[in-house]
Amino acid sequence: MVQFATCTVLNTVLALLFEEISFAAIGEVIWPLLYLGVMSSGCAYTLQILGQRYCPPAPAAILMSTESLFGVLGAAIFLGEVLSVREYVGCAVVFLAVILSQLPSGSKEAKGGPPA
């Protein structure tokens, strides 16, 4: 909560100093802003912390590593954002990289044995 409050204060100050604030522009993007604030920052972060408490380390690492992937796919599904083929391929590459990073390497050192 302190992190969110700190970011809010710092970003508000910086926006007032360096940005032109238009309430009309804010009105045009109010639903994505509310989704981001309530669903992503509030609900998802809270559920992530609660779920992580009961999840073994390896699956937790996989889920945490794919946060950006699920964010993009969630935006496509729930907000109607259109992704290019390149972006879908990028999602697949990230997902495969995360899965491959969790597979055992097969070396003796990884298994706890002495190096060859």
N, C-alpha and C positions, 0 to 999 in steps of 0.2 A: 504494500500500500504506500509505503514511503517512496519507493521507486516511482510509482505512477504519479504521486503528488509532485515529486521533484521534477520529473519530465514535463508535467503540465505547466508548472511555474516557469521553468527555464524556456520552454518552447513558446509560451505566451509572451514572455519578455522579448525573445529574439524575433518573434513575428511582429510585434509592435515596432521594433527598431528597424527591421529590414524588409518587411513585406507590406504590400498594400492590401488591407483587409476589406473584402467586399462581402457584405451580408447577402447580396443577391447570389454570388457564387457559392456561398455556404449553403444557401437554400436549395441550390441545384443538386448538391451532393449530400444532403442531410441523411438520406437512408443508408448509403454506404458508410457514412461517418458513425451513425448510430450502431450499425452492425459491427463495425470495427471496435467501437468502444464497449458495447455491451456484450456481444457474443465472443469476439476474439479475446479481448483483454480481460473481460470479467468472467464469463462462463467457462470458456476453454481453458484459461490459465488455472482457474480454481479446480476444474475437473482433472487437469493434467497433474496438479500437485497431489490431489487425492488418489488418483490412479497410480501414480508413481510410488506411492507408499506401499502398495500391495503387489507390485510387479517385480519379478526378478530382474537383475541388472541387464542381461543381454536383450530381452524384449523391450525393456525401458529405453535402452540406448538406440535400438532400431526406431522406436516410435518418436523419440526426441530428435533423431537425425532426419526424420521425414516430415518435420513440422512445416517447412516451407513448401514441400510437395503437396501436402494436404491443404495448405492455405490456398495455393493456386487452383487446385481441383475444386475446393469449396467455393471459390469465387466464380469458377466456371459453372458450377451446378446451381448455386443459390442466387448469385447476382447476375447470371446471364452473360458473364464475360466470355468473349470468344478468343480461343487460343489457336495459334497457328500450328501447323504440323511440326514445325521446328520446336515449338514450346512443349508439345506433347512428347516428342522424342527426348527433349531435355528432362522432362519428368521421369520418363522411363530410365534414362541413364542414371539419374540421381538415385532412383529406387534400387536399381541393380547394384550401384556402387555401395549403397548402405548395406544391402543384403550380403554382398561379397565381402565386405569388411568384417562381417560378423561370423563368417565361416572359419573353421579351424584351418590353420596354415599347413598342417601336416608335418612340420619340422619337429625335430627332437626337442629343441629349445622351447617351442610353443607348448609341448606336452609335459614340460618339466624335467626332461632328461638333460644329461650333460651335452654340451656342443660336440659335434663330430670332429 
